[in-house]
Amino acid sequence: MITGANSGLGKEAARQLALINNTEKIYLACRNMEKAKAAKAELIEETGRDIFEIIIMDVSDPGSVKNALKNLEEPVDALIMNAGGMGGKKPAEITGDGVTLLFASNMLGHVVLLESLLKDGKLNNVAMYAGSEGARGVPAMSMPRPELNGSSEDDFASIFDGTRFEEGFDQMIAYGYVKYGAAMWMASLARKYPKIRFVTMSPGFTKGTEAMGNLPPMKKFMFKYIMLPIVAPLRGMVHKLEVGAKRYVDAINDTSYESGVFYASKENTLTGPVVDQSTIFSDLKNERFQDNAYKAVHRFVSI
């Protein structure tokens, strides 16, 4: 099952997985039926395989996720939690669940999705969450390393409900913090469910996605017309969509990627080989911090 599967990295991962002979079925979890149907038709044409099934799901809405799962009759072997982005036009807006739209679209629904599958015994092998180098800091993109002092449960909760950013909500900075919280939640789950593999994998800085589509006009212009086509290629900091999606495919199929680990590009780059990010940012391997993130998430949602 792949969330956000009608375009970008999710759709490309579906295409690559369909080209692997032992892939029997791929659930395309999407918000919009029309876009999902178009993506399914294109994937069938591109791969020559009619193995795609649509599930309508909005991961920013826990209720939508729960309703979608009612129609899932059989377990899935692998889950790719790809949907997310910059939280739409109002990323700091608080949802009915008490969290920012940025957090809701990137993490809240995925928590419900993954933990519901685990609770119901409907995940057999591996769960992968789409991380970001922003979780360890990317100075070149004005994304500082998350600093939470004691990384308490309250600290993580302040990321999720936006109170940490009351003095000024910068989408890029908040996005990095949310992705940090997600990586810690995944690592905590890995210790709770030792028979399932939990991998956080960043796709790196990838062309052909809509991740930056809802940035403020000036930042969007900078990314679309300067950073992505000019600066990033010159610095070797961007790669093709196929490369980013292959990181997802490798994460679920290659068991050398260890459970509980957050993999992303090496320090000071956003492409190339991936490494365990705790070798760059040691807080990522702190089990107390991981469990605090898990507890903070569950202040806002029950499974």
C-alpha positions in Angstrom: 0.0 0.0 0.0 1.3 3.4 -1.0 -0.2 6.7 0.3 -0.1 9.7 -2.0 0.1 7.3 -4.9 -1.5 9.3 -7.7 1.6 11.4 -8.5 5.2 12.1 -7.9 7.2 9.7 -5.8 4.2 7.6 -4.8 3.2 6.9 -8.3 6.8 6.2 -9.5 7.3 3.8 -6.6 4.1 2.0 -7.7 5.5 1.8 -11.2 8.8 0.4 -10.1 7.2 -2.2 -7.8 4.8 -3.4 -10.5 7.8 -4.2 -12.6 9.0 -6.7 -10.0 7.4 -10.0 -10.9 6.4 -11.2 -7.4 4.4 -8.0 -6.7 0.9 -9.3 -6.7 -1.2 -6.2 -5.8 -0.6 -2.5 -5.2 -3.1 -0.4 -3.3 -3.0 3.2 -4.4 -4.1 5.2 -1.4 -5.2 8.6 -2.7 -7.5 11.5 -1.7 -9.1 12.1 -5.1 -10.9 9.4 -7.0 -10.6 11.1 -10.4 -6.8 11.6 -10.0 -6.5 8.1 -8.7 -8.3 6.6 -11.6 -6.1 8.5 -14.0 -3.0 7.3 -12.3 -4.2 3.7 -12.3 -4.8 3.8 -16.0 -1.4 5.3 -16.7 0.3 2.7 -14.5 -1.4 -0.2 -16.2 -0.3 1.2 -19.6 3.2 1.8 -18.5 3.8 -1.5 -16.7 1.5 -3.8 -18.7 0.1 -5.1 -15.4 -3.4 -4.7 -14.0 -2.6 -5.1 -10.3 -3.6 -1.7 -8.9 -6.5 -1.2 -6.6 -7.7 2.3 -5.4 -8.3 3.1 -1.8 -9.7 6.6 -1.1 -7.9 8.0 1.9 -7.0 11.5 3.2 -4.1 11.0 5.6 -4.6 14.5 7.1 -8.0 13.2 8.4 -7.8 10.2 10.9 -11.5 9.5 10.2 -10.9 9.1 6.5 -8.1 6.7 7.2 -10.3 4.6 9.6 -13.1 4.5 7.0 -10.7 3.4 4.3 -9.3 0.6 6.4 -12.8 -0.9 6.9 -12.7 -2.0 3.2 -9.3 -3.6 3.5 -10.1 -7.3 3.8 -6.6 -8.8 3.6 -3.2 -8.0 5.1 -0.6 -6.1 3.2 3.1 -7.1 3.1 4.5 -3.6 2.9 3.3 -0.1 3.6 4.9 3.0 2.1 3.8 6.2 3.9 4.6 8.8 1.2 1.9 11.4 1.4 2.7 14.7 3.0 4.2 18.0 1.9 4.1 21.5 3.2 0.6 21.4 4.7 -1.3 23.3 2.0 -2.0 27.0 2.0 -2.6 27.3 5.7 0.0 24.9 7.3 -0.2 26.5 10.8 -4.0 26.2 11.0 -5.2 23.9 13.8 -7.3 20.9 12.9 -10.2 19.4 14.9 -7.6 17.0 16.3 -5.6 19.9 17.8 -2.6 19.7 15.5 -1.3 21.8 12.6 -2.3 21.0 9.1 1.4 20.5 8.4 1.6 17.8 11.1 -1.8 16.3 10.1 -0.9 15.9 6.4 2.6 14.4 7.1 2.1 12.3 10.2 -1.2 12.1 12.1 -3.1 10.0 9.5 -0.1 7.8 9.0 0.0 7.1 12.7 -3.6 5.9 12.5 -3.0 4.0 9.3 0.1 2.1 10.5 -0.9 1.5 14.1 -4.4 0.3 13.0 -2.8 -2.2 10.6 -0.6 -3.4 13.4 -3.4 -3.7 15.9 -5.5 -5.6 13.4 -2.7 -7.9 12.3 -2.9 -6.6 8.8 0.8 -5.7 8.2 3.0 -8.7 7.5 6.6 -7.4 6.9 7.6 -3.8 6.6 6.5 -0.2 7.1 8.4 2.7 5.5 7.9 6.3 6.3 9.1 9.1 3.9 11.6 11.0 5.9 13.5 14.2 5.1 17.1 15.4 5.5 15.4 18.4 7.2 15.0 16.1 10.3 18.8 16.3 10.8 19.1 19.9 9.4 20.0 21.2 6.0 21.7 24.6 6.4 21.9 25.1 2.6 18.1 25.2 2.5 17.7 27.3 5.7 16.5 24.2 7.7 18.3 24.2 11.0 18.8 21.0 13.0 15.9 20.5 15.4 16.8 21.6 18.9 14.5 20.5 21.7 16.6 20.8 24.8 15.4 17.8 26.8 13.3 16.3 24.0 10.5 15.7 26.5 7.0 14.6 25.6 5.9 18.2 26.0 8.6 19.3 23.5 7.4 16.9 20.9 3.8 17.9 21.5 4.7 21.5 21.0 5.9 20.6 17.5 2.7 18.8 16.7 0.3 21.4 17.9 2.4 24.3 16.6 2.9 26.1 19.9 6.7 25.7 19.5 6.4 28.1 16.5 4.1 30.8 17.9 6.7 33.5 17.4 6.8 32.8 13.7 5.7 29.8 11.7 8.2 29.0 9.0 7.0 26.0 6.9 10.5 24.8 6.1 11.7 24.8 9.7 8.4 23.3 11.0 8.5 20.6 8.3 12.0 19.5 9.5 10.8 19.3 13.1 7.7 17.2 12.1 9.9 14.8 10.1 12.2 14.5 13.1 9.2 13.6 15.3 8.0 11.0 12.7 11.4 9.3 12.6 11.5 9.1 16.4 7.9 7.6 16.4 9.0 5.0 13.9 12.0 4.1 15.9 9.9 3.7 19.0 7.5 1.4 17.2 10.4 -0.7 16.0 11.1 -1.7 19.6 7.5 -2.4 20.3 7.0 -4.7 17.3 10.2 -6.6 16.7 8.7 -8.9 14.1 8.0 -6.0 11.7 10.6 -3.9 10.0 10.2 -0.1 10.4 12.3 2.0 8.1 12.3 5.8 7.7 13.8 6.6 4.3 14.3 10.1 2.8 13.8 10.2 -1.0 16.4 13.0 -1.1 16.0 16.2 -3.0 13.9 15.0 -5.9 12.7 16.6 -9.2 9.1 16.1 -10.3 7.3 16.2 -6.9 4.8 18.7 -5.5 6.3 18.9 -2.0 7.2 22.5 -2.3 4.0 23.5 -4.1 2.4 25.3 -1.2 5.3 27.4 0.0 4.8 31.2 0.2 5.1 32.8 -3.3 8.7 34.1 -2.9 10.0 30.8 -1.5 8.1 28.8 -4.1 9.7 31.0 -6.8 13.1 30.5 -5.4 12.7 26.7 -5.3 11.0 26.3 -8.6 13.0 28.7 -10.8 16.4 29.0 -9.0 17.2 26.3 -6.5 15.7 23.2 -8.3 16.8 24.0 -12.0 20.0 25.9 -11.3 21.6 25.9 -7.9 20.9 22.3 -6.8 22.1 20.7 -10.1 25.3 22.7 -10.0 26.0 21.5 -6.5 24.9 17.9 -7.2 22.1 18.2 -4.7 19.2 17.0 -6.7 18.3 13.8 -8.5 15.6 12.4 -10.8 12.2 11.2 -9.6 13.2 7.6 -10.4 16.1 7.8 -8.1 14.1 9.1 -5.1 11.4 6.5 -5.6 14.0 3.7 -5.9 15.0 4.5 -2.3 11.5 3.6 -1.3 11.5 0.4 -3.2 14.9 -0.6 -1.8 13.8 0.2 1.7 10.9 -2.3 1.7 12.7 -5.0 -0.3 16.2 -4.9 1.0 16.3 -6.3 4.5 19.8 -4.9 5.1 18.0 -1.6 5.9 17.5 -2.1 9.6 14.4 -1.6 11.7 14.2 1.6 13.6 16.8 3.4 11.6 16.4 6.6 9.7 18.2 6.6 6.4 19.0 9.6 4.3 21.8 11.3 2.3 25.2 11.9 3.8 25.9 15.1 5.7 25.9 18.3 3.6 24.2 16.6 0.6 20.7 15.6 -0.5 21.6 12.9 -3.0 23.8 9.9 -3.4 24.2 6.9 -1.0 22.1 6.8 2.1 23.4 6.4 5.7 22.1 6.0 9.2 21.3 9.5 10.2 22.1 8.9 13.9 25.8 9.0 12.8 25.1 12.6 11.9 22.6 13.6 14.6 23.0 11.4 17.7 19.6 12.4 19.3 18.0 10.1 16.7 19.2 7.0 18.5 18.1 8.1 22.0 15.4 5.6 23.0 14.0 7.9 25.7 13.5 10.7 23.1 11.9 8.2 20.7 9.4 7.1 23.3 8.6 10.7 24.2 7.7 11.3 20.5 5.5 8.2 20.5 3.7 9.4 23.7 3.3 12.9 22.4 1.7 11.7 19.2 -0.9 9.7 21.2 -2.0 12.8 23.0 -3.8 13.7 19.7 -5.0 10.4 18.5 -6.2 7.1 19.8 -6.1 3.8 17.8 
